[in-house]
Amino acid sequence: MITSCSRIARAAGTVAGFDMIVREIQEQILRLKKERNICILAHAYQRQDIWEVADYVGDSFGLSKQAAQTDAQTVIMCGVRFMAETVKMLSPRKKVLLANPIAGCPMADQMDADLIGQMKKELPDHTVVAYINTTAELKTVCDVCVTSSSAVKIIRNIPNEKILFVPDCNLGDWISKQVPEKKLELVRGGCPTHLRITKREVEAARRAHPGAKLLVHPECHPSVVAEADFVGSTTEIMDYAKRDGGSRFIIGTENSIVEHLQFSCPEKTFVPLSKDCVCHNMASTTLMDVYRCVNGIGGEEIVMSDELISSARRCIDEMLRLGQ
């Protein structure tokens, strides 16, 4: 049986009584978001077809700042729940939708406010620093928030030398090496996606791709980070790969970045460090989820009380102050 190319390209599901191909869905999303004053945010780990309809693509906090600056009254976050919460905190009067309600973050859910509150009692002389990859509730009991790209600068600028860093102990370990003058107390937690990458895979990738530069995220295990030619946030990894004069790169972060870099730099070669570095929560959001959102029939609205927003945002405001 011969199957036509158009049928192969058709998206799952039927809309308005007929099958739709990807390009048709994208065109309708682009039209509807303009008509309805909607801003679409896509985290860097989203699929390429979602990137192509987004107003902004990047890391979670950068997207939140972009949303706060736009005049759109509705914002769709194509990412995970804590990211949508951050958007709501920075844009409390806007309607914020999480494109796929099941898209969570295992690392963000590893610790809660009660646990950190108890640790604060045990370590009263420590400044509590929360990675942005945490829930709004947990942020209410933290002093300062950081992103993977701002963490070193922010922690260096904290007057207190004693830091309780949550929840990613791998990111915390990397930070402690960059800021040895600080004493970081780490809690055992982290990103299960980046933890799938092993030093054995690094060795195998080096043998298979001699001369290629290894770029990894600091959420990876310290044994992997130690072998890297460059360590940085997702956006920093992509920027480095685009700017660098090299032609071959091994990418040690979520595997969608390999595809995006292949689109951006077709003259260069990009390979994943591990075939298992896939975030299933990020992958759960589809183009049809976005389509349903712009049609007003999909997604989940993020609802937060003014009290929660105010309390959780204090550590974000402190991050902005220390980062100036």
C-alpha positions in Angstrom: 0.0 0.0 0.0 1.3 3.5 -0.9 0.6 6.2 1.7 0.6 9.8 0.5 3.1 12.3 2.0 0.2 14.5 3.1 -1.3 11.6 5.1 2.0 10.9 6.8 2.2 14.5 7.8 -1.3 14.7 9.3 -1.5 15.5 12.9 -3.3 13.3 15.4 -7.0 14.0 15.9 -9.8 15.6 13.8 -10.7 19.2 14.0 -13.9 20.7 12.4 -14.6 17.4 10.7 -11.4 17.0 8.7 -7.9 15.9 9.3 -5.3 18.7 9.6 -1.7 18.7 8.7 0.9 20.4 10.9 1.3 23.5 8.8 -2.5 24.1 8.8 -2.6 23.8 12.6 0.3 26.2 12.9 -1.3 28.7 10.6 -4.5 28.6 12.6 -2.7 29.1 15.9 -0.8 32.0 14.5 -4.0 33.6 13.3 -6.0 33.0 16.5 -3.3 34.2 18.9 -3.1 37.5 16.9 -6.9 37.9 16.9 -7.3 37.1 20.6 -4.2 38.9 21.9 -2.5 35.7 23.2 1.2 35.3 23.9 2.7 31.8 23.5 5.8 30.9 25.5 7.8 27.8 24.6 10.5 26.4 26.9 13.6 25.4 25.0 12.8 21.7 25.6 9.6 21.9 23.6 9.2 20.4 20.2 10.2 22.2 17.0 6.6 22.5 15.7 5.7 24.4 19.0 8.8 26.6 18.7 7.6 27.8 15.3 4.3 29.2 16.7 5.7 30.7 19.9 6.3 34.4 20.5 9.2 33.7 22.8 11.5 30.6 23.3 14.0 30.2 26.1 14.6 29.3 29.7 11.8 29.5 32.2 12.5 32.7 34.0 13.4 34.6 30.8 10.1 33.6 29.4 8.3 34.9 32.5 10.0 38.3 32.1 9.0 38.4 28.4 5.4 37.6 29.4 5.3 40.5 31.9 6.5 42.9 29.2 3.9 42.0 26.6 0.5 43.6 26.3 -1.2 40.3 25.7 -3.9 39.5 28.3 -3.6 35.8 27.9 -0.4 33.8 28.2 0.1 30.2 27.2 3.0 28.4 28.8 4.3 25.4 26.8 6.4 24.0 29.5 5.8 22.6 33.0 3.7 23.7 36.0 6.3 25.6 38.0 7.1 27.7 34.9 3.4 28.7 34.5 3.3 29.6 38.2 6.3 31.9 37.7 4.6 33.6 34.8 1.5 34.1 37.0 3.7 35.6 39.8 5.2 38.1 37.4 1.9 38.8 35.6 -0.7 38.4 38.3 -3.4 40.2 36.3 -3.0 38.2 33.2 -4.7 34.9 32.4 -2.0 32.2 32.4 -2.7 28.8 30.9 -0.5 25.7 31.2 -0.9 24.1 27.8 -0.9 20.6 29.1 -2.2 20.2 32.7 -0.2 16.9 33.3 3.1 18.6 32.6 4.8 18.7 35.9 8.4 18.7 37.2 9.6 15.8 39.4 12.4 18.0 40.8 10.0 20.8 41.7 7.8 18.3 43.6 10.7 16.6 45.5 10.5 19.1 48.4 7.7 21.1 50.1 7.5 24.1 52.3 7.1 22.0 55.5 10.4 20.2 54.9 12.4 23.3 54.1 10.7 25.1 57.0 12.0 22.4 59.3 15.5 22.7 57.8 15.5 26.4 58.4 14.9 25.8 62.1 17.9 23.4 62.2 20.1 25.9 60.2 18.8 29.3 61.4 22.1 31.1 60.3 21.8 30.0 56.7 20.4 31.9 53.8 17.9 29.6 51.9 18.4 29.7 48.2 15.8 28.0 45.9 16.4 27.0 42.3 13.7 28.4 40.1 12.7 24.8 39.4 10.5 24.7 42.6 6.9 25.2 43.4 5.4 28.6 44.4 4.6 27.1 47.8 8.2 26.2 48.4 9.4 29.6 47.3 7.4 31.2 50.1 9.8 29.9 52.7 13.0 30.7 50.8 15.1 33.9 50.9 16.5 34.0 47.3 15.7 32.4 44.0 18.3 31.6 41.3 18.3 30.2 37.7 21.1 28.0 36.4 22.6 30.9 34.5 22.4 33.4 37.4 23.1 31.2 40.4 26.9 31.8 40.6 26.5 35.6 40.5 23.5 35.7 42.9 25.1 33.5 45.5 28.4 35.4 45.2 26.5 38.6 46.0 24.7 37.2 49.1 26.3 38.7 52.2 26.0 35.5 54.2 28.6 32.9 53.6 26.3 30.1 54.8 23.9 28.9 52.2 21.2 26.2 52.2 20.7 25.4 48.5 17.6 23.4 47.4 16.6 21.2 45.7 19.3 20.2 43.1 22.4 18.9 44.8 24.2 18.5 41.4 23.6 22.2 40.5 24.6 23.0 44.1 27.8 21.1 43.8 28.8 22.9 40.6 28.0 26.3 42.2 30.1 25.5 45.2 33.1 24.9 43.0 32.6 28.2 41.3 32.1 30.1 44.6 34.5 28.4 47.0 34.3 31.3 49.5 30.7 30.2 50.3 29.7 27.2 52.4 26.8 25.5 50.7 24.6 23.0 52.5 23.1 20.7 49.9 19.9 18.6 50.0 19.7 15.4 48.1 17.5 16.2 45.2 17.7 16.9 41.5 16.6 16.4 37.9 15.9 12.7 37.1 16.3 13.5 33.4 19.8 14.8 33.6 20.7 12.2 36.2 20.2 9.5 33.5 23.5 10.7 31.9 26.5 8.7 33.1 30.3 9.1 33.0 30.4 5.8 31.0 28.3 7.5 28.3 30.7 10.4 28.3 33.6 8.1 27.6 31.7 6.3 24.9 30.7 9.6 23.2 34.3 10.8 23.3 35.4 7.6 21.6 32.7 7.8 18.9 33.2 11.5 18.3 36.8 12.4 18.7 37.5 16.1 18.7 33.8 17.0 19.4 33.2 19.5 22.2 31.1 18.3 25.1 28.5 20.8 26.4 26.6 19.8 29.5 24.0 21.2 31.9 25.0 21.7 35.6 22.0 19.5 36.6 24.1 16.5 35.5 26.0 14.4 37.9 29.4 15.9 39.0 31.3 13.1 37.3 29.7 14.1 34.0 30.1 17.9 34.6 33.8 17.4 35.4 34.4 16.0 31.8 32.7 18.9 30.0 34.3 21.5 27.7 31.5 23.9 28.6 28.9 23.9 31.5 25.9 26.1 31.3 22.1 26.6 31.2 20.2 25.4 28.2 20.2 28.8 26.6 23.9 29.2 27.3 24.6 25.8 25.8 22.8 26.7 22.6 24.5 30.2 22.4 27.9 28.6 22.9 27.3 26.0 20.1 26.1 28.7 17.7 29.0 31.1 18.4 31.9 28.5 18.7 34.1 27.9 15.7 33.9 24.2 16.2 31.9 22.0 13.9 31.0 19.0 16.1 29.3 19.0 19.5 28.1 16.4 22.0 25.0 17.8 23.8 24.6 16.8 27.5 21.1 18.1 28.2 17.5 17.3 27.2 17.7 15.7 23.7 15.2 18.2 22.1 18.1 20.7 22.1 20.0 18.5 19.6 17.2 18.9 17.1 16.9 22.6 17.6 20.6 23.1 17.1 20.5 21.0 14.0 17.8 23.4 12.6 19.8 26.5 13.7 23.2 25.4 12.5 22.8 22.8 9.7 26.4 23.1 8.8 27.4 21.7 12.2 27.0 18.3 13.7 25.2 17.8 17.0 24.7 14.4 18.8 23.1 13.6 22.1 25.3 12.5 25.0 22.6 10.1 26.1 19.7 8.7 24.2 17.9 8.5 27.5 18.0 12.2 28.4 14.4 12.9 27.6 12.0 14.8 29.8 8.6 13.1 29.4 6.8 15.9 31.1 8.1 18.4 28.6 7.3 16.0 25.8 3.7 15.7 26.9 2.8 19.0 25.4 1.7 18.8 21.8 0.9 21.2 19.0 -2.7 20.2 19.3 -2.6 21.2 23.0 -1.6 24.7 21.9 -4.3 24.7 19.2 -7.0 23.8 21.8 -5.7 26.6 24.1 -5.9 29.4 21.5 -9.5 28.1 20.8 -10.4 28.4 24.4 -11.1 24.7 25.0 -7.8 23.4 26.4 -5.1 23.9 29.0 -5.5 24.7 32.7 -5.7 28.2 34.0 -3.2 28.9 36.8 -5.0 30.4 39.8 -3.0 31.7 42.7 -4.1 33.9 45.6 -2.7 37.4 46.0 -1.2 36.3 49.3 0.6 33.3 47.7 1.9 35.4 44.8 3.2 38.1 47.2 4.9 35.6 49.5 6.4 33.5 46.8 7.6 36.4 44.8 9.8 37.9 47.5 12.6 35.4 46.8 12.4 36.3 43.0 12.5 40.0 43.8 15.6 39.4 45.9 17.2 37.5 43.0 16.6 40.5 40.7 18.0 42.9 43.3 21.2 40.8 43.9 21.6 40.3 40.1 21.8 44.0 39.3 
